[in-house]
Amino acid sequence: MKQTKLNVITKTEKYPIIIGSNLTLSVSKIFKQNSIKFEKCLIVADKGVPKKFVLNIKRSLKNKKIYVIFFNASEKNKNINSVNKILEFLLNKNFSRNDILISLGGGITGDVSGFVASLFKRGLKFINIPTTLLAQVDSSIGGKTGVNSTYGKNLIGSFYQPSLVLSDIQFLKSLSKRDIICGYGEILKHSLINDKKFYNFLNKNIKKILNLSSPCIEKAIYESCKIKKKVVEKDEKETALRKVLNFGHTFAHAYEASLGYSHKLNHGEAVILGMKTALSFSLKENMISKREYNSIINHIDNSGLPSSIKKYFSIKDLNKILSFMTKDKKNNSEKINLVLLKKIGKPIFNKQYSRKKLSLFLKNFLNY
């Protein structure tokens, strides 16, 4: 497959996203082409990533000093203790700011590694090699890093842009169907907030995309990255427009936290359920037409994507869900901030609602 490249240009960093196949075999060449210079390198690798990819990178960078830490990536391990362990390793091996840290894994590994890079000596060069579809289309782009706390998801973190993102399609072949669906949730979200033409493409080709059929999967990744790049370039620090990327996420993060970040519901599945919830609320508030609402709901329901909120929650979970929603980092008052949808490609953000109103809505939604 021919490599494709997107250049992200923010106020703090300019970096390329390279999408292609077998990129780990030519990491050294790609680094040279993009002026990535260093002496030492730490690879923080998700334990679940096939070891051959770690070996590919080590062989390609054979003239450099390479260290590897294998990270047990889970929402429960996405915490400040994991960050401290990696920082201690970098300090012990006397890394300098001219060396690099490579994340080799999904969004959790990337978030933790990026946060470490932002803290170490106030900034270590960071390379993100996302290995899941979710990370390739979402978390690897835009510089959000961070960890969870007992108070909620991603409440401790920083904005820190990578120097390079390498999205290798080969990684996707090692993923489960569930992981592919997880990533598809974010691809669908990008289409809904920005591009009806892209949504129509997804509607027509979802089975091919979920089966990783070429060239549909490459186009889905590229178009999704292009949408996020455009938003991030306009609003790097999420002061305004970037909030649209949180469509479905206020509900999703509360769903994840309410289940204690268990394997019962992963992030992408939570986002799909969160979007369904946000769409239902958008319909209740007379924002989105019944026709477009039905189109999106049918797309989710008929494609084997997670669609039943009742499978995970009941009325007894209502207060717990609302409690996490009120603690969401996007809120700046007692009210809860939501991103809703007026129509496909037209999101509405900075809409605030009282806990009481959302309680009544969720009570009906969970009983539906």
SULKAHU-V872455 format. One record per backbone hydrogen bond with DSSP energy under -1.0 kcal/mol. NH is the residue of the N-H (numbers start at 1). CO is the residue of the C=O. If there is no record, write none. Layout:
NH | CO
NH | CO
This chain:
4 | 19
6 | 17
8 | 15
10 | 13
15 | 8
17 | 6
18 | 165
19 | 4
20 | 167
26 | 23
30 | 26
31 | 27
32 | 28
33 | 29
34 | 30
35 | 32
36 | 31
41 | 65
42 | 100
43 | 67
44 | 102
45 | 69
46 | 104
47 | 71
49 | 46
53 | 50
55 | 51
56 | 52
57 | 53
58 | 54
59 | 55
60 | 56
61 | 57
62 | 59
64 | 61
65 | 39
67 | 41
69 | 43
71 | 45
73 | 71
79 | 77
83 | 79
84 | 80
85 | 81
86 | 82
87 | 83
88 | 84
89 | 85
90 | 86
91 | 87
92 | 88
93 | 89
94 | 91
95 | 90
99 | 96
100 | 40
101 | 125
102 | 42
103 | 127
104 | 44
105 | 129
110 | 106
111 | 107
112 | 108
113 | 109
114 | 110
115 | 111
116 | 112
117 | 113
118 | 114
119 | 115
120 | 116
122 | 119
123 | 120
124 | 117
127 | 101
128 | 164
129 | 103
131 | 105
136 | 132
137 | 133
138 | 134
140 | 135
141 | 138
145 | 158
146 | 111
147 | 156
148 | 78
149 | 152
152 | 149
156 | 147
158 | 145
160 | 143
163 | 126
165 | 16
166 | 128
167 | 18
169 | 20
171 | 168
172 | 169
174 | 171
175 | 172
180 | 176
181 | 177
182 | 178
183 | 179
184 | 180
185 | 181
187 | 183
188 | 184
189 | 185
190 | 186
191 | 187
192 | 188
193 | 189
195 | 191
199 | 195
200 | 196
201 | 197
202 | 198
203 | 199
204 | 200
205 | 201
206 | 202
209 | 205
210 | 206
211 | 207
212 | 209
213 | 208
217 | 213
219 | 215
220 | 216
221 | 217
222 | 218
223 | 219
224 | 220
225 | 221
226 | 222
227 | 223
228 | 224
229 | 225
230 | 226
231 | 227
232 | 228
233 | 229
234 | 230
235 | 231
243 | 240
244 | 241
245 | 242
246 | 243
247 | 244
249 | 246
252 | 248
253 | 249
254 | 250
255 | 251
256 | 252
257 | 253
258 | 254
259 | 255
260 | 257
261 | 256
265 | 262
270 | 266
271 | 267
272 | 268
273 | 269
274 | 270
275 | 271
276 | 272
277 | 273
278 | 274
279 | 275
280 | 276
281 | 277
282 | 278
283 | 279
284 | 280
285 | 281
286 | 283
287 | 282
293 | 289
294 | 290
295 | 291
296 | 292
297 | 293
298 | 294
299 | 295
300 | 296
301 | 297
302 | 298
305 | 300
312 | 309
313 | 309
317 | 314
318 | 315
321 | 317
322 | 318
323 | 319
324 | 320
325 | 321
326 | 322
328 | 325
331 | 328
336 | 353
338 | 351
340 | 348
342 | 346
343 | 346
345 | 192
346 | 343
348 | 340
351 | 338
353 | 336
358 | 354
359 | 355
360 | 356
361 | 357
362 | 358
363 | 359
364 | 360
365 | 361
366 | 362
